[in-house]
Amino acid sequence: MITVRLYGLFRLESEKPVYQFEPVQDVAAVLSLLAKESRLGLKDWKKAVIYVNGTAIDKLSMFRTQLKDGDVLSVLSPASGG
């Protein structure tokens, strides 16, 4: 299973704080699954700050980062404020 933990506004806007999915190919596939299971669209999920096993996806292969069974994604809402 792939575990997805939500933080910030994503946690508030989603029905649950943690999702578990069968293994899929990459981060983009997980975001598509989240869009189907939540009130947020894919465009919203793609704005997230995402970590795979504690490493930011911008240090990996972004949305094409390959995933495997047991991986943990942390999904944070982008910083905002004024």
C-alpha positions, 0 to 999 in steps of 0.5 A: 500500500501507498500511504498519503498523509495530508497536512494544512488546507488539504487536510481541512478540505479532504474527508480524511487525513490519511489515504491508502492506495494500492501501489501505482506507477508514480506521484501523478497517478496518486494525485489523480486518485486523490482528485477522484476521492476528494472535493478538490480537483487535480489542478489543486493537488498539483499545487501541493508541496509533496514529499516521498519518504521525506524527500521533496519531489523537486529533488526527485523526478517531480510528478513522474517520481516512481512509487513502490509498495510501502512508500509514504507521501506527505502532501502539504498545502502551499504557503500562503498569507499576507 
